[in-house]
Structures are given as structure tokens and as C-alpha cells.
Amino acid sequence: MIPAFDAIRAIERQRGDAIVVSTMTPNSYWKAASTNHDLDLPVYGGMGKASSVALGLALAVPDRKIMVLDGDGGLLMNLGSLVTIAEQRPGNLIHVVFEDGVYFTTGGQPVPGAGNLDLAGMARSAGIDESYEYSDLEDFVTALPELLRKSGPVFVCLKVNHGDDVPPLELESTGDAMRRLADKLSEG
């Protein structure tokens, strides 16, 4: 298993100028690790919708890499997004799912099918050919630069666990984050 915060830190080190859409559990980790909040779009209160928001951004801003940091519970609430992403084929989208088998943010209730799912296989079956799964941090860190260079859509499932280093979730208005991102994109 990969410590979730370690995966987030690795992504932050490699993100470059990518726009990062985060939701649920990845939100708290990302807020603590990100060094470029102007390019962050946290999605609060829209569990299952981050991949759709990221797809819209990928289509609207095709010259910029878009990363979505999603949870397994959120993805399961909107599996249809995989089919839509595969059909639209955004070359600039990478969808990273943190699979921990629970709704961590809401108290640790088990996700339906926990331990029996193959999320990378589901993405592949939906038509996302570049679909990967990692359960070892070193393997993921080694592969990450190449994953970010691939033409998308790219789907990455990370088998994660949580240590004692989970940052507290600091809520921010998604609307404020959207305005900040729009301002940043209009600069150049």
C-alpha cells in the first residue's frame, strides 16, 4: 500500500503547471502539499463530480495538463464519467484515483465492493487504454514522469492507506477557487 500523503507529495513535485482538480480525501492532502494554489480547483460537496469538472477543464484548456485527484467512493458514484472521458479522448487529462476501500472523509464506511474492484480494469473497459494501478510508492514515483508525458486520457489507480499525518480539511469556497483559477488562466 502507498501512504496517501506520500503519493500526493510525489504528484506535487512533478505537477509543473498542471491544473489540479481535487475532491474528498485528496483535498486535505493536496491543500497541505500544493505550492501553487492558483492552479488548484478543490471540489467540495460534489462527491463523484471531480472527474466531470476536470473533463470540462481539459476540453476548455487543451494546452494545459489537467490532473484530477479522486477517491474510489467518488468514482463509484459516477462511473459513467469514465465512458464520457474515453469518448472525448482529452489528450491532456490524467485521472488519479486514491483507492482506500472506505469513505475516509465521512468516517471510514466501507466502499461497496471494497477489495473486489479493479478500477484500472473498469477504466480500460470504458475505453481508456492508458490505465494503470500501483500499490508500491517507489514504482509509482518512478512511473510518474512518464505518466505525465503520455497523451491522455490516462487513468491511475493508487492503492493507498492513511497514516497519522492526515492534514485537517480546510474548506474553501469552490467558487472562490474557480475565480482564482480563471484569473490565473487569463494572465497568459
N, C-alpha and C positions, 0 to 999 in steps of 0.2 A: 504494500500500500504506500501511497505517496502522501506525505504530510501536506495538507491543502495549502497552508501558508507558504511552504517551500515552493510549491508549483506556482503560486501567484508571484512570488519574488522572481522566479525564473522568467516568467512571462514579462514582468515589468522590465527586467534587464534587456530583453530582446524586442520590446514593442516598437521602438523607433517612433515614428509619427503616426502610428495607427490610432484610430478612434476605438475606444474600448467601451462596449455596452456591457454592463454587469447587472446581475439581479440576485436576489435572495442571499444565500450564504456567501457566494463570491463577493458580494457588495462590501461586506465589512472588511474582508481581507484586502480587497482592491483599494478601498478608501485609505487604508493604512499604508499600503505599499506604493501607490502611484505617485509619481513625481511630476505628472503633467495633467492636473485635474481639468484644465481647459479642454482636453480631448477625451474626457471621461463622460459617459452618459449612464448614470445609475438609473435603473428602472425599479421603482418601489411600488408595491401594491398591484403589480401586474404579473403575478406568477404565471409563467408559461408563455409570456408575450415577448420576452427579450429577443428571441431569435427572429421574430417577425419585425421588431423595431430595427434590428441590425440588418435584416434583408433590405428594408426600405432605405436605410442609410447607404448600404452597399450599392444599390441601384442609383441613388441620387448623387453619390460622390464616388464614381467609379475609379478615379485616380488615386484614391486613398485606401489603404488596408483597413478593414473593419474587423474587429475581433469581438465576439460575444462570449462572455463568461457566464455559463448557465449551470443550473443544478439538474440532477436527474429527475427530481419530482416535478420541476417546472417543465422540462422537456416532455415528460409523460402526459402533462396536462394539455399539450399542444403538439402531438406527434405529427399532425398534418403539416406543420411548418417544414419538416424535413422534405416532404414531397414538393412543396412550393419552392423551397430553396433549390432543390435538384432541378426542377423545371426551369427556373430563372437563370441558373448557372452563373451566379456572380463570381467573377474571377478574383475578386478582392475580399472575399468573406472567409473567415476561419471561425468555426463554431467549436468552442471548448466546453465540454460538459464535465462537471465535477460529480462523479458518481460515488456517493457515500452510503446509499441504500436507505437513507432516512430524510425526513423533512427537518433538517437540522435547525433551521431558523425558528421553526414553530414549536420546538420541543422534542424533536427526535422520534416522531412517529414513523414507523416503517413505511417506505415507499412500496406501492403494490408491485409484486414481482421481484422484490429485492433479492439479489443473489442469483436470480434465474434469468436476468436480462442480458442481452448482447446489444447494447446501444449502438456500437460501431457497426454491427451487422444490420441493425434496423436502418441506419443511415445509408449503408451500402445498398440495401434492398430498395430504399426510396429513390436511389439513383445518384447518390453522392459517392463517386468512385474513390476519391481520396479520403478514406475513412480509416482511422487508427485508434488503437487502445493502448494505454500504458498503465502499468502498476508499479513501475520502478522509476524513482526520481532521476537517477543518472541516465537511464535510457531516454526519458522524456527530454531532459536538458540537452542531451546530445542531438536528438532529432529536431528540436525546436527551431533552430535557424533554417533548416531545410523546409520544415512545415510552413514557415512564414514566407518562404520564397515560392512555394508552389502556387500554381494557378488554381483558384478555388472553383467551387466551394470545397473547403477542407473541413472535415469533422474529426475532432479529437476527443476521445473519452478518457478521462483520468480517474483511475480507481484511487480514491482519497480517503484519508481519515483525518481526524481533528485532534490536535494536542491541546495543551493548556494555554496556547498562545493566540486564541481566537480574539481578535480585537472587538471591542463593543461596537455595535451597529449604530452609526451616527446618521440619522435620517437627514436627507437633503431633499428639497423640492425637485422633482424630475423636471418641472417646468423651468426652474432656475438653471439647472444643468443644461437643458436644451438651448436656452438663450445664450449661455456662456459658450457652448459649442458652436452655435450659429455665428456668434461674434468672431470666434477664432477662425472659422472657415471663411468668413467674409474678408478677413485680413489678407488672404493671399491664396 
